[in-house]
Amino acid sequence: MRNDGALRAALLGLALTAVAAPAAANGGDPLERVNRYTHVFNATLRTHLLTPAARFYVGQVPAEVRQGIGQALSNLGEPVTAMAGVAGGEFGIAGHALQRFGINTVLGYGGVRDVAAERGLVARPFGLADAACGWGVPSGPYLVLPILGPSTLRDSAAAFATGLALSHAVGPEAVLGWQAGSAFHGYAGAYRDLDAAEAHALDAYAMQRSAHLQRRALACPGDAGLQVAAGMTEEEE
């Protein structure tokens, strides 16, 4: 019964997205003013908190240990990938994720070592947002979330639905710890490149928006509105 409630919560979140998104189905950035304020907040947070913490983490924790931590955190996400694969009708992705989780949990010391990849089963990331894209849910407008950064209406709703479903299944503390750890580990590995790119950008906000929309458009080729918003195709008259 608990899993049924989590699934209903996830589907409700995506249903709300499907209702809200058509008003901005062509993507774009109608929320630019609010997004820019959030971008400035995130940049300030990064400068004064996240980047110093990332520097300390990278400087004090050996690369091999950081790699193991990242792989263990990624392994915890494989069941989520499997559930998203089932939700999107991508049963091959779901089975692949379950194989990786089983192998790495048993033979890879809980995922610290990616034994599955060594056997040819490389990671195939897939989330509820990708499933929603496959269902034909439009991306909606570009959205910058506090702390989390660039997203879209569809993807942020999918992330919320995923977190809500997982919280019902395993508890909010466990979910928050895993998501925060994964996000920080990813940031620690990318903050130097992000800082360098922003230092050379005339408009750091526009640069991030363009990069994010193009990345999501490549991952979601069926969303015509997202392709237009990313500048990869022209909008039909």
Salt bridges, closest charged atoms under 4 A:
ASP29 OD2 - ARG209 NH1 2.73
GLU32 OE2 - ARG36 NE 2.85
GLU32 OE1 - ARG209 NH1 3.88
GLU78 OE2 - ARG100 NE 2.68
ASP114 OD1 - ARG100 NH1 3.18
GLU118 OE1 - ARG113 NH2 2.89
ASP130 OD1 - ARG216 NH1 3.18
ASP155 OD1 - ARG154 NE 3.14
ASP155 OD2 - ARG216 NE 2.67
ASP195 OD1 - ARG46 NH2 2.79
GLU198 OE2 - ARG46 NH1 3.17
ASP203 OD2 - ARG36 NH2 2.78
ASP223 OD2 - ARG154 NH1 2.85
